[in-house]
Amino acid sequence: MFSYGSGCAASIFTLKVISNNYKLIRERNFDTFDNLNNRIKISPENYETFLLTKEKLFLSNNYVPKVVIL
């Protein structure tokens, strides 16, 4: 398994599936590749701007989100 969030850090680990019903796991995660392929690529500068905005608004009240068109 590989996991990443913001792209600043990542984790890789192994899983051992003990159940014979691995198909259920596969069915519940059917859209993984679609989700990965639908990511939006942004520049490091835009990403930093988003992080700074998020940091500034942390625990703020009455925040109204703004639509950002990339």
Order of alpha helices (4+ residues) and beta strands (2+ residues): beta-beta-alpha-alpha-alpha
